Amino acid sequence: MSARKILYLEAQSGISGDMAVAALLDLGADPEKLKQALASLGLDGYRLEISQVSKCGILARDFNVILEENEDLAEHSHKHAHHESVCGHAHGHDRLHGPEHPPARSSRNFKDIVRIIRGSAISAKAKALAEKTFRILAEAEAEAHGLSPEEVHFHEAGALDSIVDIVAAAICLDDLEVEETVISRLTEGRGHVLCRHGLLPVPAPAVLNIARTHGLILHLAEEEEEMVTPTGAAIAAALKTQDHPPPGFIVRAVGLGAGKKDFRRANILRAMLLEEHDKDVYFQPDRRQNA
């Protein structure tokens, strides 16, 4: 009987949508399969950029969704935040619309996004995971703003990169044939993040809602920065099936996903592909001492 494939995401520098996708690509997910699957979503107005960058001298994968509508704005966002989020930060909360702020023509609601996911040619497993992730995100944002998930509308540009990040993560996980996923504690920064309506505390309300609802462990670091984005937290919550790695395992592959900010610590999300093995293989008492 073959050993189970276990994904272990170590988020010592936080997690965002693009970091998760980058780490899974670096772990071995096929970038060409990913591009073909994403093309089946039928979405225009963006291009992908997959490269390698150095973080504190460590080579890591970088995943960018470049919005063609305004690449200067997209580049600015990448330099100042984790890439993302639908209703989140940097280019986020100003894209949330409630009853008092009617959605623009280019906005999409949760049902629109689910329709896009279900109409694509990606696998049934990837569709289910992507939809689960978006529901977690929509529910957290809706709770933070006193709305129902159905009332939350996402601006075209804000939704586009998050759709790509979330669906890409689901496609990559399916490609790796992972059976279980362990999520470490999520290291988060402190301070505040600027949005359309002013300064919001870090962790952001949506991140706290996701952590509370889905049992994610948060650890606050000294950095005065946002390190866990709502999309990153939603992906972690959707993927998590176990709280701890097995007592005995072999590391089969390691992937590093780069964040867009620079901290004192290497801003990377580390993904490890583990195979579970009997703990007796790794701990056998030396019986000669009792002879």
Backbone as CSV, one residue per row, in Angstrom:
resi,resn,N_x,N_y,N_z,CA_x,CA_y,CA_z,C_x,C_y,C_z
1,MET,0.834,-1.185,0.000,0.000,0.000,0.000,0.883,1.255,0.000
2,SER,0.631,2.200,-0.903,1.447,3.392,-1.019,1.154,4.357,0.128
3,ALA,2.183,5.128,0.509,2.036,6.097,1.585,1.200,7.278,1.121
4,ARG,0.474,7.883,2.059,-0.353,9.042,1.723,0.515,10.244,1.405
5,LYS,0.047,11.066,0.446,0.717,12.325,0.145,0.118,13.412,1.029
6,ILE,0.971,14.052,1.805,0.532,15.089,2.734,1.229,16.397,2.382
7,LEU,0.456,17.451,2.217,1.006,18.777,1.991,1.115,19.493,3.334
8,TYR,2.298,20.048,3.599,2.507,20.837,4.807,2.878,22.255,4.392
9,LEU,2.003,23.221,4.716,2.266,24.619,4.419,2.769,25.304,5.685
10,GLU,3.989,25.807,5.613,4.622,26.459,6.750,4.610,27.970,6.506
11,ALA,3.714,28.667,7.224,3.463,30.085,6.964,4.132,30.971,8.004
12,GLN,5.448,30.846,8.155,6.181,31.644,9.134,6.299,33.110,8.713
13,SER,6.042,33.396,7.436,6.016,34.781,6.961,4.642,35.138,6.416
14,GLY,3.624,34.477,6.928,2.265,34.757,6.480,1.888,33.975,5.233
15,ILE,0.750,34.349,4.650,0.256,33.662,3.466,-0.663,34.596,2.690
16,SER,-0.539,34.554,1.382,-1.434,35.285,0.480,-1.760,34.364,-0.677
17,GLY,-2.683,34.786,-1.526,-3.069,33.939,-2.650,-1.920,33.629,-3.581
18,ASP,-1.157,34.650,-3.955,-0.064,34.432,-4.899,1.074,33.619,-4.286
19,MET,1.301,33.782,-2.974,2.331,32.981,-2.309,1.959,31.498,-2.325
20,ALA,0.682,31.195,-2.107,0.230,29.803,-2.107,0.415,29.169,-3.479
21,VAL,0.004,29.885,-4.530,0.150,29.349,-5.883,1.628,29.159,-6.220
22,ALA,2.448,30.158,-5.895,3.881,30.085,-6.189,4.534,28.894,-5.490
23,ALA,4.173,28.668,-4.223,4.755,27.555,-3.467,4.367,26.214,-4.078
24,LEU,3.116,26.080,-4.513,2.661,24.825,-5.119,3.307,24.596,-6.478
25,LEU,3.531,25.661,-7.232,4.249,25.531,-8.498,5.686,25.098,-8.249
26,ASP,6.321,25.701,-7.256,7.700,25.354,-6.931,7.796,23.935,-6.392
27,LEU,6.705,23.466,-5.819,6.663,22.103,-5.279,6.580,21.061,-6.387
28,GLY,6.143,21.478,-7.591,6.078,20.525,-8.700,4.824,20.565,-9.535
29,ALA,3.861,21.419,-9.208,2.667,21.543,-10.050,3.083,22.064,-11.429
30,ASP,2.417,21.578,-12.465,2.789,21.883,-13.850,2.271,23.263,-14.257
31,PRO,3.156,24.205,-14.573,2.702,25.555,-14.954,1.929,25.590,-16.265
32,GLU,2.264,24.700,-17.197,1.545,24.679,-18.476,0.121,24.168,-18.289
33,LYS,-0.048,23.129,-17.469,-1.394,22.652,-17.135,-2.194,23.748,-16.461
34,LEU,-1.531,24.492,-15.594,-2.205,25.579,-14.890,-2.698,26.635,-15.870
35,LYS,-1.846,27.060,-16.786,-2.222,28.090,-17.750,-3.383,27.635,-18.625
36,GLN,-3.341,26.379,-19.077,-4.421,25.850,-19.922,-5.738,25.787,-19.148
37,ALA,-5.661,25.363,-17.896,-6.879,25.259,-17.087,-7.463,26.638,-16.804
38,LEU,-6.606,27.606,-16.486,-7.088,28.962,-16.220,-7.716,29.584,-17.466
39,ALA,-7.189,29.242,-18.630,-7.748,29.787,-19.878,-9.199,29.374,-20.063
40,SER,-9.560,28.206,-19.499,-10.934,27.725,-19.660,-11.936,28.517,-18.832
41,LEU,-11.456,29.399,-17.950,-12.365,30.260,-17.188,-13.024,31.302,-18.086
42,GLY,-12.379,31.589,-19.215,-12.930,32.566,-20.146,-12.788,34.002,-19.675
43,LEU,-11.788,34.281,-18.847,-11.572,35.622,-18.318,-10.486,36.336,-19.110
44,ASP,-10.725,37.586,-19.438,-9.741,38.411,-20.134,-9.246,39.505,-19.192
45,GLY,-8.243,40.251,-19.658,-7.795,41.415,-18.923,-6.650,41.175,-17.977
46,TYR,-5.976,40.037,-18.111,-4.824,39.781,-17.251,-3.826,38.899,-17.992
47,ARG,-2.629,38.870,-17.479,-1.615,37.929,-17.948,-0.843,37.411,-16.743
48,LEU,-0.284,36.222,-16.896,0.457,35.593,-15.813,1.954,35.815,-15.990
49,GLU,2.625,35.956,-14.876,4.079,36.067,-14.875,4.612,35.147,-13.796
50,ILE,5.324,34.100,-14.193,5.900,33.135,-13.260,7.410,33.223,-13.383
51,SER,8.077,33.518,-12.278,9.525,33.717,-12.319,10.139,33.241,-11.011
52,GLN,11.447,33.488,-10.858,12.142,33.189,-9.624,12.771,34.465,-9.082
53,VAL,12.701,34.627,-7.780,13.259,35.809,-7.130,14.050,35.363,-5.906
54,SER,14.860,36.272,-5.378,15.641,35.984,-4.180,15.017,36.687,-2.980
55,LYS,14.816,35.940,-1.916,14.307,36.479,-0.660,15.312,36.151,0.446
56,CYS,16.009,37.188,0.908,17.061,36.995,1.914,18.084,35.962,1.443
57,GLY,18.409,36.002,0.146,19.397,35.102,-0.421,18.879,33.726,-0.774
58,ILE,17.569,33.475,-0.560,16.965,32.175,-0.867,16.157,32.299,-2.147
59,LEU,16.363,31.381,-3.090,15.644,31.403,-4.361,14.231,30.864,-4.160
60,ALA,13.248,31.627,-4.605,11.843,31.238,-4.438,11.070,31.541,-5.714
61,ARG,9.939,30.871,-5.869,9.068,31.098,-7.035,8.199,32.321,-6.789
62,ASP,7.952,33.070,-7.867,7.093,34.252,-7.791,5.956,34.090,-8.795
63,PHE,4.724,34.347,-8.342,3.543,34.216,-9.194,2.816,35.550,-9.219
64,ASN,2.688,36.129,-10.401,2.041,37.427,-10.558,0.843,37.328,-11.486
65,VAL,-0.251,37.930,-11.090,-1.383,38.157,-11.993,-1.342,39.638,-12.341
66,ILE,-0.941,39.945,-13.553,-0.801,41.329,-13.993,-2.090,41.762,-14.680
67,LEU,-2.753,42.767,-14.119,-3.992,43.274,-14.702,-3.653,44.187,-15.869
68,GLU,-4.082,43.817,-17.063,-3.728,44.568,-18.262,-4.417,45.921,-18.328
69,GLU,-5.540,46.063,-17.608,-6.284,47.317,-17.643,-5.439,48.482,-17.164
70,ASN,-4.579,48.195,-16.187,-3.721,49.249,-15.658,-2.506,48.603,-15.009
71,GLU,-1.492,48.304,-15.800,-0.331,47.588,-15.296,0.467,48.426,-14.310
72,ASP,0.415,49.752,-14.467,1.122,50.604,-13.511,0.526,50.448,-12.126
73,LEU,-0.816,50.412,-12.049,-1.484,50.235,-10.766,-1.204,48.851,-10.209
74,ALA,-1.236,47.858,-11.093,-0.970,46.496,-10.642,0.435,46.381,-10.077
75,GLU,1.415,46.994,-10.759,2.787,46.945,-10.288,2.917,47.638,-8.942
76,HIS,2.224,48.768,-8.781,2.250,49.477,-7.504,1.688,48.601,-6.397
77,SER,0.601,47.901,-6.685,-0.023,47.037,-5.682,0.916,45.913,-5.285
78,HIS,1.610,45.318,-6.276,2.505,44.220,-5.974,3.661,44.665,-5.096
79,LYS,4.119,45.907,-5.275,5.254,46.376,-4.503,4.872,46.697,-3.064
80,HIS,3.600,46.981,-2.822,3.213,47.463,-1.505,2.341,46.498,-0.719
81,ALA,1.997,45.345,-1.306,1.150,44.413,-0.569,1.322,43.021,-1.115
82,HIS,0.867,42.033,-0.332,0.688,40.707,-0.896,-0.297,40.875,-2.047
83,HIS,-0.099,40.135,-3.102,-0.969,40.231,-4.269,-2.378,39.782,-3.906
84,GLU,-3.397,40.614,-4.160,-4.761,40.189,-3.874,-5.749,41.310,-3.714
85,SER,-6.754,41.460,-3.069,-7.743,40.536,-2.582,-9.088,41.051,-3.019
86,VAL,-10.076,40.279,-2.956,-11.377,40.685,-3.464,-11.925,41.897,-2.740
87,CYS,-12.100,41.762,-1.463,-12.647,42.853,-0.666,-11.598,43.360,0.294
88,GLY,-10.371,42.913,0.128,-9.357,43.138,1.135,-8.643,44.445,1.017
89,HIS,-7.348,44.442,1.010,-6.560,45.626,1.286,-5.791,46.058,0.049
90,ALA,-5.043,47.127,0.194,-4.265,47.678,-0.913,-5.173,48.000,-2.079
91,HIS,-5.697,46.999,-2.777,-6.733,47.299,-3.754,-7.943,46.436,-3.431
92,GLY,-8.455,46.595,-2.192,-9.473,45.683,-1.746,-10.746,46.272,-1.221
93,HIS,-10.719,46.857,-0.019,-11.970,47.278,0.596,-12.702,48.299,-0.254
94,ASP,-11.989,49.062,-1.062,-12.681,50.029,-1.918,-13.439,49.347,-3.041
95,ARG,-13.327,48.013,-3.144,-14.065,47.286,-4.170,-15.252,46.523,-3.587
96,LEU,-15.504,46.721,-2.320,-16.659,46.093,-1.691,-17.857,47.021,-1.783
97,HIS,-19.003,46.471,-2.163,-20.206,47.284,-2.281,-21.337,46.663,-1.476
98,GLY,-21.997,47.470,-0.672,-23.181,47.032,0.045,-24.384,47.775,-0.473
99,PRO,-25.524,47.667,0.198,-26.736,48.341,-0.249,-26.557,49.849,-0.368
100,GLU,-25.692,50.439,0.513,-25.527,51.885,0.464,-24.562,52.302,-0.647
101,HIS,-23.842,51.322,-1.228,-22.923,51.601,-2.325,-23.260,50.642,-3.463
102,PRO,-24.178,50.961,-4.347,-24.583,50.043,-5.403,-23.404,49.608,-6.248
103,PRO,-23.359,48.328,-6.655,-22.238,47.828,-7.428,-22.163,48.471,-8.799
104,ALA,-20.944,48.654,-9.275,-20.762,49.171,-10.625,-21.106,48.089,-11.640
105,ARG,-21.239,48.483,-12.876,-21.600,47.519,-13.912,-20.591,46.387,-14.026
106,SER,-19.322,46.705,-13.737,-18.271,45.713,-13.910,-18.095,44.811,-12.696
107,SER,-18.947,44.946,-11.673,-18.780,44.138,-10.471,-19.338,42.738,-10.680
108,ARG,-18.875,41.816,-9.819,-19.379,40.438,-9.815,-19.769,40.090,-8.394
109,ASN,-20.849,39.334,-8.250,-21.201,38.850,-6.927,-20.760,37.391,-6.782
110,PHE,-21.016,36.820,-5.623,-20.554,35.462,-5.342,-21.122,34.456,-6.341
111,LYS,-22.397,34.605,-6.683,-23.011,33.675,-7.634,-22.371,33.775,-9.012
112,ASP,-22.005,34.992,-9.420,-21.330,35.172,-10.708,-20.006,34.413,-10.730
113,ILE,-19.264,34.508,-9.634,-17.959,33.865,-9.570,-18.111,32.345,-9.559
114,VAL,-19.084,31.835,-8.831,-19.346,30.390,-8.818,-19.716,29.913,-10.220
115,ARG,-20.495,30.710,-10.935,-20.892,30.353,-12.307,-19.662,30.245,-13.213
116,ILE,-18.717,31.159,-13.037,-17.488,31.120,-13.828,-16.696,29.850,-13.516
117,ILE,-16.571,29.536,-12.238,-15.816,28.349,-11.828,-16.477,27.080,-12.355
118,ARG,-17.781,26.952,-12.198,-18.484,25.740,-12.626,-18.505,25.589,-14.137
119,GLY,-18.423,26.691,-14.860,-18.455,26.634,-16.320,-17.114,26.376,-16.954
120,SER,-16.068,26.269,-16.148,-14.729,26.053,-16.689,-14.480,24.568,-16.960
121,ALA,-13.313,24.284,-17.534,-12.947,22.907,-17.875,-12.002,22.289,-16.851
122,ILE,-11.879,22.902,-15.683,-11.007,22.323,-14.664,-11.686,21.114,-14.033
123,SER,-10.939,20.308,-13.295,-11.479,19.078,-12.731,-12.556,19.360,-11.689
124,ALA,-13.383,18.360,-11.443,-14.452,18.500,-10.450,-13.873,18.772,-9.063
125,LYS,-12.747,18.142,-8.749,-12.106,18.346,-7.452,-11.620,19.781,-7.308
126,ALA,-11.000,20.315,-8.366,-10.509,21.691,-8.329,-11.672,22.675,-8.252
127,LYS,-12.757,22.404,-8.970,-13.936,23.272,-8.908,-14.482,23.333,-7.484
128,ALA,-14.615,22.167,-6.861,-15.176,22.118,-5.506,-14.297,22.879,-4.517
129,LEU,-12.994,22.734,-4.643,-12.081,23.418,-3.732,-12.093,24.928,-3.959
130,ALA,-12.113,25.352,-5.222,-12.149,26.787,-5.529,-13.436,27.423,-5.015
131,GLU,-14.556,26.740,-5.223,-15.839,27.265,-4.747,-15.867,27.335,-3.222
132,LYS,-15.327,26.311,-2.558,-15.263,26.305,-1.097,-14.435,27.482,-0.589
133,THR,-13.307,27.738,-1.234,-12.434,28.836,-0.825,-13.122,30.179,-0.982
134,PHE,-13.778,30.375,-2.126,-14.461,31.644,-2.350,-15.625,31.831,-1.389
135,ARG,-16.297,30.760,-1.030,-17.398,30.882,-0.066,-16.866,31.296,1.301
136,ILE,-15.749,30.704,1.722,-15.130,31.083,2.996,-14.779,32.562,2.988
137,LEU,-14.203,33.030,1.882,-13.816,34.433,1.768,-15.025,35.354,1.761
138,ALA,-16.044,34.999,0.974,-17.241,35.839,0.880,-17.968,35.926,2.215
139,GLU,-18.065,34.803,2.922,-18.747,34.811,4.220,-17.996,35.667,5.236
140,ALA,-16.663,35.601,5.209,-15.866,36.394,6.154,-15.985,37.873,5.863
141,GLU,-15.926,38.259,4.598,-16.057,39.664,4.223,-17.469,40.173,4.508
142,ALA,-18.471,39.339,4.238,-19.852,39.741,4.488,-20.082,39.991,5.969
143,GLU,-19.542,39.100,6.808,-19.692,39.279,8.257,-19.015,40.565,8.720
144,ALA,-17.837,40.850,8.161,-17.099,42.043,8.570,-17.847,43.326,8.228
145,HIS,-18.642,43.292,7.167,-19.322,44.499,6.699,-20.828,44.486,6.969
146,GLY,-21.296,43.498,7.720,-22.707,43.455,8.073,-23.607,43.146,6.906
147,LEU,-23.145,42.305,5.981,-23.926,41.926,4.801,-24.118,40.421,4.781
148,SER,-24.917,39.955,3.847,-24.976,38.530,3.549,-24.008,38.266,2.401
149,PRO,-23.526,37.026,2.243,-22.619,36.738,1.125,-23.207,37.130,-0.230
150,GLU,-24.527,37.021,-0.361,-25.174,37.361,-1.625,-25.158,38.861,-1.897
151,GLU,-25.025,39.669,-0.838,-25.016,41.121,-0.998,-23.632,41.676,-1.323
152,VAL,-22.614,40.851,-1.137,-21.253,41.317,-1.390,-20.985,41.300,-2.886
153,HIS,-20.559,42.437,-3.412,-20.181,42.530,-4.812,-18.702,42.863,-4.905
154,PHE,-18.044,42.265,-5.877,-16.625,42.466,-6.067,-16.397,43.206,-7.377
155,HIS,-15.624,44.274,-7.297,-15.298,45.028,-8.496,-14.540,44.137,-9.470
156,GLU,-14.719,44.362,-10.758,-14.122,43.537,-11.803,-12.636,43.284,-11.563
157,ALA,-11.872,44.363,-11.359,-10.424,44.208,-11.195,-10.096,43.505,-9.894
158,GLY,-10.806,43.858,-8.823,-10.536,43.231,-7.544,-10.863,41.754,-7.546
159,ALA,-11.923,41.372,-8.229,-12.301,39.966,-8.280,-11.378,39.166,-9.180
160,LEU,-10.890,39.782,-10.248,-10.145,39.054,-11.270,-8.907,38.376,-10.712
161,ASP,-8.067,39.122,-10.005,-6.841,38.496,-9.514,-7.119,37.475,-8.423
162,SER,-8.144,37.708,-7.610,-8.475,36.728,-6.574,-9.077,35.460,-7.166
163,ILE,-9.889,35.594,-8.213,-10.409,34.411,-8.906,-9.250,33.576,-9.430
164,VAL,-8.301,34.241,-10.071,-7.160,33.525,-10.638,-6.342,32.864,-9.532
165,ASP,-6.044,33.586,-8.455,-5.272,33.015,-7.348,-5.962,31.800,-6.740
166,ILE,-7.244,31.943,-6.454,-7.973,30.870,-5.776,-8.128,29.648,-6.676
167,VAL,-8.510,29.872,-7.925,-8.660,28.746,-8.849,-7.301,28.115,-9.138
168,ALA,-6.264,28.923,-9.283,-4.924,28.394,-9.539,-4.452,27.511,-8.398
169,ALA,-4.699,27.927,-7.156,-4.305,27.108,-6.012,-5.017,25.760,-6.037
170,ALA,-6.307,25.772,-6.389,-7.080,24.528,-6.461,-6.562,23.619,-7.579
171,ILE,-6.221,24.199,-8.720,-5.693,23.425,-9.846,-4.354,22.794,-9.473
172,CYS,-3.478,23.570,-8.868,-2.159,23.063,-8.494,-2.261,21.946,-7.458
173,LEU,-3.131,22.109,-6.481,-3.288,21.075,-5.457,-3.780,19.773,-6.089
174,ASP,-4.729,19.886,-7.013,-5.250,18.706,-7.697,-4.155,18.044,-8.527
175,ASP,-3.319,18.850,-9.184,-2.236,18.317,-10.007,-1.218,17.553,-9.164
176,LEU,-0.995,18.009,-7.943,-0.034,17.349,-7.057,-0.595,16.087,-6.404
177,GLU,-1.911,15.867,-6.551,-2.588,14.672,-6.007,-2.394,14.548,-4.502
178,VAL,-2.528,15.675,-3.837,-2.397,15.703,-2.380,-3.654,15.115,-1.738
179,GLU,-3.462,14.332,-0.677,-4.592,13.698,0.003,-4.961,14.390,1.315
180,GLU,-3.971,14.947,1.998,-4.207,15.652,3.258,-3.371,16.929,3.256
181,THR,-3.826,17.941,3.997,-3.068,19.186,4.089,-2.984,19.639,5.540
182,VAL,-1.763,19.917,5.970,-1.497,20.451,7.302,-1.109,21.915,7.148
183,ILE,-1.721,22.774,7.950,-1.414,24.204,7.930,-0.741,24.572,9.247
184,SER,0.438,25.177,9.170,1.107,25.634,10.389,0.368,26.847,10.943
185,ARG,0.817,27.371,12.056,0.279,28.637,12.533,0.606,29.718,11.494
186,LEU,-0.264,30.700,11.373,-0.083,31.765,10.405,0.542,32.967,11.103
187,THR,1.749,33.323,10.716,2.409,34.491,11.307,1.842,35.756,10.683
188,GLU,1.346,36.633,11.517,0.709,37.868,11.079,1.443,39.061,11.690
189,GLY,1.374,40.205,11.000,2.002,41.411,11.493,1.093,42.190,12.433
190,ARG,1.437,43.457,12.623,0.686,44.326,13.520,0.400,45.643,12.811
191,GLY,-0.221,46.544,13.530,-0.439,47.881,12.986,-1.762,48.024,12.266
192,HIS,-1.743,48.763,11.153,-2.954,49.059,10.404,-2.691,48.958,8.911
193,VAL,-3.762,48.751,8.154,-3.686,48.721,6.697,-4.661,49.750,6.147
194,LEU,-4.245,50.472,5.128,-5.055,51.535,4.564,-6.057,50.991,3.557
195,CYS,-7.317,51.389,3.698,-8.341,51.048,2.718,-9.124,52.313,2.402
196,ARG,-10.123,52.184,1.563,-10.886,53.338,1.104,-11.512,54.109,2.257
197,HIS,-11.975,53.391,3.275,-12.705,54.022,4.369,-11.812,54.421,5.540
198,GLY,-10.493,54.228,5.387,-9.585,54.609,6.457,-8.650,53.483,6.840
199,LEU,-8.100,53.549,8.034,-7.148,52.556,8.507,-7.875,51.430,9.245
200,LEU,-7.587,50.193,8.863,-8.139,49.024,9.540,-7.024,48.320,10.308
201,PRO,-7.354,47.748,11.452,-6.317,47.063,12.235,-5.864,45.780,11.559
202,VAL,-4.630,45.414,11.812,-4.065,44.134,11.377,-3.955,43.236,12.615
203,PRO,-4.458,41.986,12.553,-5.076,41.294,11.434,-6.386,41.956,10.987
204,ALA,-6.651,41.882,9.692,-7.861,42.467,9.137,-9.097,41.731,9.648
205,PRO,-10.232,42.412,9.711,-11.454,41.766,10.210,-11.787,40.443,9.496
206,ALA,-11.644,40.408,8.181,-11.963,39.176,7.459,-11.016,38.042,7.830
207,VAL,-9.743,38.358,8.045,-8.771,37.343,8.453,-9.142,36.776,9.819
208,LEU,-9.507,37.648,10.747,-9.920,37.183,12.074,-11.181,36.326,11.998
209,ASN,-12.118,36.713,11.144,-13.346,35.924,10.985,-13.037,34.528,10.473
210,ILE,-12.143,34.439,9.495,-11.771,33.130,8.939,-11.040,32.297,9.985
211,ALA,-10.088,32.910,10.694,-9.320,32.182,11.713,-10.231,31.651,12.812
212,ARG,-11.182,32.480,13.246,-12.099,32.072,14.306,-13.014,30.945,13.848
213,THR,-13.564,31.086,12.660,-14.545,30.121,12.172,-13.914,28.777,11.827
214,HIS,-12.674,28.801,11.331,-12.071,27.569,10.804,-10.880,27.076,11.623
215,GLY,-10.688,27.646,12.796,-9.685,27.116,13.708,-8.249,27.309,13.269
216,LEU,-7.957,28.381,12.536,-6.575,28.667,12.154,-5.851,29.323,13.332
217,ILE,-4.603,28.960,13.544,-3.818,29.523,14.638,-3.030,30.723,14.120
218,LEU,-3.166,31.858,14.798,-2.437,33.066,14.427,-1.307,33.316,15.420
219,HIS,-0.203,33.813,14.903,0.936,34.213,15.738,1.363,35.600,15.289
220,LEU,1.387,36.566,16.231,1.715,37.935,15.881,3.219,38.170,15.950
221,ALA,3.763,38.688,14.837,5.174,39.029,14.750,5.354,40.515,15.042
222,GLU,6.578,40.986,14.978,6.865,42.380,15.286,6.701,43.300,14.078
223,GLU,6.639,42.735,12.876,6.538,43.560,11.673,5.270,44.396,11.664
224,GLU,5.409,45.670,11.363,4.257,46.562,11.253,3.712,46.473,9.830
225,GLU,3.266,45.295,9.455,2.807,45.022,8.096,1.702,43.976,8.137
226,GLU,0.874,43.966,7.098,-0.065,42.869,6.910,0.686,41.705,6.285
227,MET,0.636,40.539,6.909,1.336,39.361,6.413,0.375,38.254,6.002
228,VAL,-0.843,38.273,6.535,-1.872,37.299,6.159,-3.009,38.053,5.497
229,THR,-3.270,37.765,4.243,-4.361,38.424,3.528,-5.630,37.574,3.640
230,PRO,-6.791,38.174,3.424,-8.030,37.385,3.458,-8.030,36.211,2.481
231,THR,-7.531,36.420,1.261,-7.487,35.314,0.304,-6.543,34.225,0.791
232,GLY,-5.384,34.608,1.335,-4.462,33.615,1.869,-5.079,32.824,3.007
233,ALA,-5.757,33.513,3.920,-6.414,32.831,5.036,-7.517,31.896,4.532
234,ALA,-8.267,32.333,3.515,-9.340,31.502,2.968,-8.783,30.246,2.313
235,ILE,-7.678,30.378,1.597,-7.045,29.205,0.992,-6.568,28.248,2.075
236,ALA,-5.938,28.769,3.121,-5.472,27.922,4.220,-6.635,27.178,4.869
237,ALA,-7.739,27.895,5.097,-8.904,27.271,5.739,-9.519,26.199,4.852
238,ALA,-9.575,26.456,3.558,-10.185,25.495,2.632,-9.332,24.239,2.469
239,LEU,-8.005,24.395,2.514,-7.105,23.259,2.297,-6.929,22.393,3.536
240,LYS,-7.014,23.004,4.705,-6.642,22.310,5.938,-7.517,21.102,6.230
241,THR,-6.857,19.944,6.428,-7.556,18.726,6.829,-6.990,18.152,8.127
242,GLN,-5.769,18.574,8.494,-5.122,18.087,9.709,-4.446,19.250,10.434
243,ASP,-4.301,19.089,11.740,-3.668,20.126,12.557,-2.167,19.950,12.697
244,HIS,-1.677,18.705,12.558,-0.256,18.447,12.796,0.286,17.477,11.756
245,PRO,1.571,17.578,11.433,2.187,16.574,10.559,2.195,15.221,11.258
246,PRO,2.335,14.131,10.517,2.411,12.811,11.151,3.685,12.715,11.986
247,PRO,3.722,11.814,12.979,4.909,11.693,13.840,6.151,11.247,13.078
248,GLY,5.962,10.508,12.007,7.081,10.067,11.177,6.783,10.325,9.714
249,PHE,7.717,10.943,9.003,7.487,11.215,7.577,8.800,11.404,6.843
250,ILE,8.729,11.253,5.531,9.842,11.556,4.636,9.453,12.772,3.811
251,VAL,10.357,13.741,3.667,10.114,14.918,2.833,10.475,14.561,1.395
252,ARG,9.486,14.550,0.518,9.702,14.187,-0.880,9.994,15.400,-1.757
253,ALA,9.497,16.567,-1.394,9.727,17.769,-2.201,9.497,18.999,-1.336
254,VAL,10.170,20.099,-1.704,10.019,21.376,-1.006,9.791,22.468,-2.045
255,GLY,8.814,23.331,-1.787,8.547,24.457,-2.672,8.492,25.752,-1.886
256,LEU,9.033,26.822,-2.466,9.066,28.122,-1.813,8.310,29.141,-2.651
257,GLY,7.316,29.787,-2.043,6.536,30.810,-2.723,6.869,32.176,-2.154
258,ALA,7.245,33.112,-3.022,7.699,34.429,-2.578,6.533,35.381,-2.359
259,GLY,6.633,36.177,-1.298,5.719,37.286,-1.093,6.276,38.531,-1.767
260,LYS,5.458,39.576,-1.848,5.870,40.787,-2.554,6.577,41.799,-1.651
261,LYS,6.486,41.611,-0.343,7.146,42.526,0.584,8.489,41.955,1.017
262,ASP,9.304,42.811,1.616,10.584,42.378,2.172,10.597,42.645,3.665
263,PHE,10.815,41.588,4.453,10.904,41.681,5.899,12.328,41.341,6.348
264,ARG,12.559,41.403,7.634,13.839,40.945,8.163,13.994,39.449,7.945
265,ARG,12.905,38.736,8.072,12.894,37.307,7.777,12.596,37.117,6.291
266,ALA,12.968,35.963,5.751,12.667,35.678,4.343,11.158,35.605,4.156
267,ASN,10.612,36.435,3.290,9.168,36.476,3.072,8.782,35.393,2.071
268,ILE,8.677,34.177,2.593,8.356,33.027,1.758,7.324,32.142,2.462
269,LEU,6.520,31.475,1.672,5.636,30.414,2.145,6.285,29.098,1.734
270,ARG,6.580,28.260,2.711,7.258,27.001,2.409,6.256,25.852,2.364
271,ALA,6.270,25.127,1.245,5.389,23.973,1.060,6.237,22.708,1.023
272,MET,5.823,21.713,1.770,6.546,20.441,1.790,5.598,19.305,1.456
273,LEU,6.049,18.431,0.580,5.273,17.239,0.248,5.827,16.082,1.062
274,LEU,5.001,15.565,1.974,5.436,14.537,2.911,4.807,13.193,2.564
275,GLU,5.529,12.142,2.925,4.971,10.788,2.879,5.021,10.238,4.294
276,GLU,3.881,9.805,4.774,3.778,9.301,6.147,4.418,7.927,6.265
277,HIS,5.150,7.716,7.343,5.759,6.419,7.624,5.632,6.113,9.099
278,ASP,5.750,4.834,9.414,5.629,4.386,10.801,6.696,5.058,11.654
279,LYS,6.282,5.597,12.819,7.235,6.292,13.680,8.327,5.362,14.211
280,ASP,8.063,4.029,14.229,9.068,3.099,14.719,10.311,3.096,13.835
281,VAL,10.138,3.488,12.565,11.291,3.552,11.661,12.274,4.618,12.142
282,TYR,11.756,5.655,12.796,12.584,6.785,13.186,12.992,6.758,14.660
283,PHE,12.382,5.871,15.464,12.747,5.802,16.880,12.801,4.345,17.310
284,GLN,14.022,3.833,17.450,14.210,2.477,17.912,15.217,2.509,19.078
285,PRO,14.751,2.240,20.287,15.653,2.301,21.442,16.876,1.408,21.277
286,ASP,18.006,1.867,21.768,19.250,1.085,21.721,19.231,0.107,22.886
287,ARG,18.856,-1.124,22.577,18.682,-2.131,23.626,20.019,-2.544,24.245
288,ARG,21.149,-2.198,23.595,22.444,-2.591,24.148,22.702,-1.901,25.486
289,GLN,22.066,-0.725,25.706,22.287,-0.014,26.955,21.705,-0.780,28.159
290,ASN,20.733,-1.646,27.893,20.094,-2.398,28.985,20.670,-3.798,29.140
291,ALA,21.666,-4.101,28.310,22.206,-5.459,28.341,23.084,-5.665,29.578
